[in-house]
Amino acid sequence: MHSSTRVTLPAAFEVAEIDDLALLIANMLERLIAHNDKIPLLPVLTRFHSRTVPNISVLDYLRRIIKWTKVEKSCLLLTLHYVDQICARMPLFTLSSLTCHRFIIASITVCSKGLCDSFCTNALYARVGGIPVPELNVLEREFLRAIDWRLMCTREVLQEYYINLIRTDSSGRFALESEVEDSDMDSVSSRSASPMDAQVRHRPSFSLLGTRESSSVIGDTSTLPTIEQNMAFAALQHSLKKPP
């Protein structure tokens, strides 16, 4: 996509438009779902499995939740952190077209009630999510057990998820504000730049594969599995658990 058509996003996730966050998160989750849906369904199901695939896209589902629950941006990003947590703690769980929607509404419900000053009732979350209230109550308890009640993470971890979402977005629609500025500066000063200048301008890079040039920038989160690592892990897990 030509750079003139790209949307420049702010360096900090707190000031990004919430619909842009929804687009980025949906793009990542849909790629994860496309990968995991190729893996045959295991005989052991979880509470997050639906009987049939919901007839609403991940993006439209996120937008529906945003519209009616006024969910905070941090809770949206925390959904990705919870995916990584639960995939690490529940080997039988994979995010697929059968589990994604119920996972999202459980994540938003738990996160909003646990971390936000204002939140909705379970009746509203259930109505927006398209499931009965008793079912959401069960999902809420199962979700908390799955993450071992570890609802919180640092702002730096959420910021890393945000940066990686932009850099790995498959649509090519988004660019990070600071990187656009760096690119413009590089194009202006490329003829006179010295090796030392390049080192000063260089920024540590991150990826959802968990590789980073300087972990000190974001704190020690190198032991956390990542979403795209979970893609590979799910494929390996399936190959090891095929019935004889």
N, C-alpha and C positions, 0 to 999 in steps of 0.2 A: 504494500500500500504506500502511496506517495506521501512523503512527510507532511505536505501541505494539508492533507486530509486527516491527519492524526490529532487526537485529543491530548493535550498536555495536562498531566495530573500533578497536583502539588506534591512536594517531597514528603509531607507528613499525612498519614491516613486520616487524622482527625479533621482536616479541612477539605478532604475530598468530598465530592458529591456522592450521596449515598447510592444513587442509581448507578453511578460508575463502579462503585464497590460491588453492587449486585451483579453487574455485567461481568466483572473480573472473576468473582467467585463462581458464578454459574458456568463460565467458560472452563474453569479448572475442574469443577465437579462433573460436568458433562463429558470431559475427556477421560476422567477417571471411570465414570460409569460405562462409557463406550468400551474401555479396556476390560473392565471386570465382567461385563455382560457376555463376553466371549467365553468365560469360564463356566462350565456346566455347574448347575446348582447342586450344592452338597445336600445330603439327606437331613442334616441337622440345621434347623432354621432358628432364627433369633426373634425376639419380640419386635424387631424393626422391620421384619419382612411383611410386605403386603401380599394379599392373595393374587392381585393383578397389578399391572403397571398403571400408576395414576395417569389420567388423561390431561395433565397439565405439565408444562415444561418446568425445569428447575428454575429458570429465570422468572417465569410468570409466577411461580410459587413464592420465590423470594420477594418479588414486587408486591404480591398480595399481602404477605406478612408485614412488609415495610409500611404499606398503606394503612393497614388496620391496627397494627400494634405499636407503631412508632418505635420500632426496635432501634437500639443504639448501634453505631458503626462498630464499636469494639465487639459487640455480641456477634455481629456477622462474621468478623474475622476470627473470633474464637471458635466458630463452627469448624474451621479448618484445623485448628489446634486440637479440637476434640476428635476429629477424624483420625488424626495421627495417634492420639492417646488410645482410643478404643481399638484401632487396628493392631496396636502393639500389645494390648492387654487381652484382646479377644481374637485368637487366631482363626476362629470360624466365621468372623464377621468380615464382609467386604462391602464397600459402598457400591451399590448397583441400582438399576432402575426400580428394583423392588424394595430397597431399603432407604434410598436417599431422602425421600420426602418425609417419612416418619422420623428419620434421624434429624433432619433440619428442624422440624417443629418441636421435637423434644429438646434439642440443643438450645433453641431460642427461648423456650419456656424456662428451662433450668437456669440458663445464663442470666436472663432478664430478672428473674425472681431472686437469684442469689447475689447479683452484683450491681444492679441498677436501683436508683432511688425510687423510680416509678415503674410500674409494670402492670400487666393486665391480669384478669382472673383466668383460671384454667378453662372456664366456660368459653371465654372469648378466644383463647389460644386454640382450643379444640375446634371451635366453629370455623376459625380462619384456616386451620390446618386440615379441615375436612374429616375429622375423626371424632368418635364419641368421647365425652369427658372421662368416663371410667377407663377407656383405652389410653388416653393421654396420661392419666394418673399412673397407670402401670408403666408406661414408657418412661415417665419421669423418674420413677424409682429405679427402673432397670438402667437408665442412663447414668444416674448418680453412682450406682454400684460399679458400672463399667469403667468410669473414670476415677473410681476410688475417692469420690467427693472432692477431687482436685479441680475446682472451677477456675482458679485464677492462673494467670501467667503474667509475665512482665510486659510493659509497654513496648520494650525493645523487640520481644518475640513477635508481637502483633505487627510491628513496623516491618520486620523482616518478611513476614507473610505478605504484607502489602507490596513491598518492593518486588518480591519474587513473582507475585501475580501479574504485575505490570510487565516484567521482563520476559515472562513465559507465555503471555497471552497469545493464543493462536490466531486471533483475528488481526493482529498487527495494528489495531486501532489506537492504542494508547502509548504515550511516551512519558517518562518521568521528567518533571520540570528541571531538576538539577542536571540531568544528563543531556537535555536539550541545550541548556546553557553552556555546558562543557563542550558539546559538539560545536556550537557556534564559536566559542572561544578558540577551539582547536583549528577551525577553518580559517579564522582571521590571522592567527599567529603561527601557523604551521611552518612558514618559511623561516622564521627566526627562532623557533623553539629550540632550547638546548635539552640535553638529557636530564638535567636537574629539573627544568621546568616540567617535563613529562612526569617525573616522579611526584612533584608537588600536586599536579592536577589529577593524578591517578586516584581512583576510588576503589575500595575493596568491592569485589563482586560476589554475589550470592546466587544460589540456584536452588530449586526445589529438590535437587538431587542431594543436597546437604553439603556440597563443597563450598568452601569459602576461603578467601585469602587471609582474612584476619578475624578470628573469632572474638578478639577483644572489643571489636566495634559493637557487637550485639550482646555480649555476655556469653556464658558457656551454655549453648543449647545444642552442641554438636552431637550429643547422645540421643537426641530426639529423632525418631523416624520421620520421614517426610512423605507427602502424598504420593509423589511419583515413585519413591522407594516402595511404598505399599503396593503399587501396581506390580512391580517385579516380585515382591514378596508374595502377593496373592497367586501369581502364576506358579511360583515355586511351591507354595503351600499345596496348590491343587495337584501338582505332579507327584508330590510325596504322599498324598492322601487318597490316591485313586484306589478303589476297591480291587482286590485281587481277581 
